[in-house]
Amino acid sequence: MPQAMEPQNFVVARRPRLADIAEHPKMEFADYERRLASLQEVLQLIQQAYLGTSERALLVLEGWDTAGKGGLVRRLGWALDPRSFKVHPIAAPDEHERAQHYLQRFWRRLPQNGQIVVFDRSWYGRVLVERVEGLATVKEWRRAYREINEFERMLTDSGIRLVKLFLHITPDEQVRRFRDRLANPVKRWKLSYEDFRNRARWPDYETAIEDMMEETTTKHAPWHLIPANDKPYGRIAAFRILADRLGANVSLEPRPIDPDLLKEAKRALGLSASDIERASRPAKPKDKLKRNTLES
């Protein structure tokens, strides 16, 4: 995987062979912290640019157990304002949801104008866990590929910026992380019986994942496959893709202050002429920040 981290290099264009992914790049922690802070600032600017507009974005996050989905979501949450940033952890459907079409429960969680929404797992459960565990018939999960492609086409046609990420780790790395969670009381709560059950069916899940990507990576909603054995590298790759896809053709220049607001602030705060002059200055250009961050 190229160190430049060009988002296009992570796009799935054909059926992947997960077992053949041998390169899992590593990143020095100091470099990771520098890049993370810069990318978080870019995403803050993107979020602010969305406010009051029809822009909206949806991140579909999938990956192996322990691949780092939760850590990625937390670092997004540290950067973004929760008033327009929403996270939906998707668990098994409840009794009421099972009586409906499996896509029904996702409609009401779609982003509104100005929002950035994350689905931590998603409708792809139909062709992954439901397929492997026999919770959907062969006819149902095969039909789901077409249904999902049509659903995602509707989302993107309506203006939603849809980004799909899959965090991939090796079986050996998953064992190491399971051991770490078991030994660490702070992380132990993350372990469940299902984690070990799923691991026992790794080959079945591997086939299902490869089928999923082959059938549902499209021009309007491509999959991005991220090698994530090294957590810092995986997080920065994900942030880099998000900044690129969510910020495309979006001006990151902070908006000028509203003249009426400035007038009221002058009255209420007793602003001096120099205060007014500073508040009225055009914002400093952010394009250089964006360009340097996205090219690093």
VOLOKE-473827 format. One record per residue (C-alpha): x, y, z; residue number from 1. Coordinates in steps of 0.1 Angstrom, whole numbers, plus 5000, padded with zeros to 4 digits. Example, Ala and Ser with C-alpha at 12.3 -4.5 7.8 and 13.67 -1.06 7.14 Angstrom:
x_y_z_num
5123_4955_5078_1 .
5137_4989_5071_2 .
//
This chain:
x_y_z_num
5000_5000_5000_1 .
5016_5033_4990_2 .
5027_5055_5019_3 .
5012_5086_5002_4 .
4978_5073_5013_5 .
4960_5085_4982_6 .
4923_5076_4988_7 .
4920_5061_4954_8 .
4946_5034_4963_9 .
4921_5020_4989_10 .
4892_5017_4965_11 .
4880_4982_4957_12 .
4877_4979_4919_13 .
4874_4941_4917_14 .
4870_4911_4940_15 .
4897_4912_4966_16 .
4916_4883_4980_17 .
4919_4891_5017_18 .
4943_4862_5024_19 .
4967_4876_4998_20 .
4970_4910_5015_21 .
5006_4907_5028_22 .
5015_4944_5033_23 .
5003_4961_5065_24 .
5022_4994_5067_25 .
5032_5008_5101_26 .
5033_5044_5111_27 .
5055_5061_5138_28 .
5034_5074_5167_29 .
5047_5109_5164_30 .
5038_5110_5127_31 .
5004_5095_5136_32 .
4997_5122_5162_33 .
5007_5150_5138_34 .
4985_5137_5110_35 .
4956_5129_5132_36 .
4955_5165_5147_37 .
4957_5180_5112_38 .
4930_5157_5097_39 .
4907_5163_5127_40 .
4910_5201_5121_41 .
4901_5195_5084_42 .
4870_5175_5094_43 .
4860_5202_5118_44 .
4861_5227_5090_45 .
4841_5203_5068_46 .
4814_5199_5095_47 .
4812_5237_5099_48 .
4809_5241_5061_49 .
4779_5217_5061_50 .
4759_5236_5087_51 .
4730_5255_5072_52 .
4733_5237_5039_53 .
4719_5207_5022_54 .
4752_5188_5025_55 .
4751_5156_5045_56 .
4773_5125_5048_57 .
4770_5089_5058_58 .
4799_5067_5068_59 .
4793_5029_5067_60 .
4819_5013_5088_61 .
4825_4975_5086_62 .
4854_4953_5096_63 .
4866_4922_5115_64 .
4860_4920_5152_65 .
4887_4940_5170_66 .
4897_4957_5137_67 .
4895_4992_5153_68 .
4861_5005_5144_69 .
4854_5018_5179_70 .
4887_5036_5181_71 .
4881_5053_5148_72 .
4846_5064_5159_73 .
4860_5078_5192_74 .
4886_5099_5174_75 .
4859_5113_5151_76 .
4838_5121_5181_77 .
4867_5139_5198_78 .
4869_5162_5168_79 .
4833_5168_5157_80 .
4804_5187_5174_81 .
4779_5162_5186_82 .
4750_5184_5176_83 .
4754_5175_5140_84 .
4775_5143_5143_85 .
4756_5111_5151_86 .
4768_5076_5156_87 .
4745_5046_5153_88 .
4759_5013_5166_89 .
4740_4986_5147_90 .
4732_4955_5167_91 .
4709_4926_5159_92 .
4673_4937_5149_93 .
4647_4935_5177_94 .
4614_4916_5174_95 .
4596_4946_5158_96 .
4624_4952_5133_97 .
4626_4915_5123_98 .
4590_4918_5112_99 .
4599_4945_5087_100 .
4621_4946_5057_101 .
4657_4946_5069_102 .
4665_4980_5053_103 .
4635_4997_5071_104 .
4654_5004_5104_105 .
4681_5023_5086_106 .
4658_5048_5069_107 .
4650_5067_5100_108 .
4686_5070_5110_109 .
4698_5086_5077_110 .
4715_5120_5080_111 .
4695_5152_5079_112 .
4708_5183_5061_113 .
4740_5195_5077_114 .
4747_5162_5095_115 .
4775_5136_5094_116 .
4763_5102_5105_117 .
4782_5070_5112_118 .
4768_5035_5110_119 .
4790_5012_5131_120 .
4780_4981_5112_121 .
4751_4984_5088_122 .
4727_4968_5063_123 .
4756_4947_5052_124 .
4748_4924_5081_125 .
4723_4908_5057_126 .
4751_4895_5035_127 .
4776_4889_5063_128 .
4765_4876_5097_129 .
4729_4867_5085_130 .
4744_4848_5056_131 .
4771_4830_5076_132 .
4749_4822_5106_133 .
4720_4810_5085_134 .
4697_4839_5097_135 .
4688_4847_5060_136 .
4680_4822_5033_137 .
4703_4818_5003_138 .
4676_4835_4982_139 .
4673_4864_5007_140 .
4710_4872_5010_141 .
4716_4868_4972_142 .
4688_4892_4965_143 .
4702_4917_4990_144 .
4731_4926_4968_145 .
4707_4941_4943_146 .
4686_4957_4970_147 .
4716_4973_4987_148 .
4730_4987_4954_149 .
4696_5002_4946_150 .
4692_5016_4981_151 .
4727_5032_4980_152 .
4720_5046_4946_153 .
4689_5063_4961_154 .
4710_5077_4989_155 .
4737_5092_4966_156 .
4711_5105_4941_157 .
4694_5124_4970_158 .
4727_5141_4977_159 .
4741_5120_5006_160 .
4779_5116_5005_161 .
4782_5079_5012_162 .
4816_5065_5023_163 .
4821_5028_5029_164 .
4852_5016_5048_165 .
4862_4980_5057_166 .
4890_4976_5082_167 .
4910_4944_5075_168 .
4932_4926_5100_169 .
4949_4892_5098_170 .
4938_4862_5119_171 .
4970_4864_5139_172 .
4965_4900_5147_173 .
4930_4893_5158_174 .
4943_4866_5183_175 .
4967_4892_5197_176 .
4940_4917_5202_177 .
4917_4891_5218_178 .
4944_4882_5243_179 .
4950_4919_5250_180 .
4913_4925_5257_181 .
4911_4894_5279_182 .
4941_4906_5300_183 .
4930_4942_5303_184 .
4902_4948_5327_185 .
4893_4981_5310_186 .
4889_4964_5276_187 .
4875_4931_5288_188 .
4839_4943_5284_189 .
4844_4943_5246_190 .
4847_4905_5245_191 .
4817_4884_5238_192 .
4809_4848_5230_193 .
4800_4859_5195_194 .
4836_4871_5190_195 .
4850_4836_5194_196 .
4821_4820_5175_197 .
4827_4843_5146_198 .
4864_4836_5146_199 .
4858_4799_5143_200 .
4841_4806_5110_201 .
4868_4829_5096_202 .
4869_4812_5062_203 .
4831_4816_5058_204 .
4832_4852_5067_205 .
4862_4858_5045_206 .
4843_4844_5015_207 .
4812_4865_5024_208 .
4833_4897_5027_209 .
4849_4891_4993_210 .
4815_4884_4977_211 .
4801_4915_4994_212 .
4828_4938_4980_213 .
4827_4922_4945_214 .
4789_4927_4943_215 .
4785_4961_4960_216 .
4815_4982_4951_217 .
4801_5007_4926_218 .
4811_5039_4910_219 .
4787_5059_4932_220 .
4794_5040_4964_221 .
4828_5022_4962_222 .
4843_5001_4991_223 .
4875_5013_5006_224 .
4896_4984_5019_225 .
4921_4994_5046_226 .
4948_4972_5060_227 .
4945_4979_5097_228 .
4970_4956_5116_229 .
4987_4988_5126_230 .
4961_5009_5144_231 .
4977_5043_5137_232 .
4980_5036_5100_233 .
4945_5023_5097_234 .
4930_5054_5115_235 .
4950_5079_5094_236 .
4940_5061_5062_237 .
4904_5062_5072_238 .
4906_5099_5082_239 .
4923_5106_5049_240 .
4896_5090_5029_241 .
4869_5108_5049_242 .
4885_5142_5045_243 .
4888_5136_5007_244 .
4853_5123_5001_245 .
4834_5146_5025_246 .
4854_5177_5016_247 .
4853_5174_4978_248 .
4841_5206_4962_249 .
4833_5221_4996_250 .
4848_5255_5006_251 .
4865_5253_5039_252 .
4867_5291_5043_253 .
4849_5302_5075_254 .
4819_5323_5066_255 .
4821_5360_5072_256 .
4803_5374_5102_257 .
4767_5384_5097_258 .
4765_5423_5097_259 .
4734_5423_5118_260 .
4751_5400_5144_261 .
4781_5423_5144_262 .
4759_5453_5150_263 .
4741_5436_5179_264 .
4774_5425_5194_265 .
4787_5460_5192_266 .
4757_5472_5212_267 .
4757_5444_5237_268 .
4794_5440_5243_269 .
4805_5476_5239_270 .
4830_5468_5211_271 .
4856_5493_5201_272 .
4864_5504_5166_273 .
4894_5480_5166_274 .
4873_5452_5178_275 .
4849_5458_5149_276 .
4877_5459_5125_277 .
4892_5426_5137_278 .
4858_5409_5136_279 .
4852_5421_5100_280 .
4884_5409_5086_281 .
4882_5381_5060_282 .
4891_5347_5074_283 .
4926_5335_5069_284 .
4928_5310_5040_285 .
4925_5274_5049_286 .
4932_5259_5015_287 .
4968_5255_5023_288 .
4960_5235_5055_289 .
4936_5213_5035_290 .
4961_5208_5006_291 .
4990_5200_5029_292 .
4969_5176_5050_293 .
4954_5157_5021_294 .
4987_5153_5002_295 .
5006_5141_5033_296 .
//
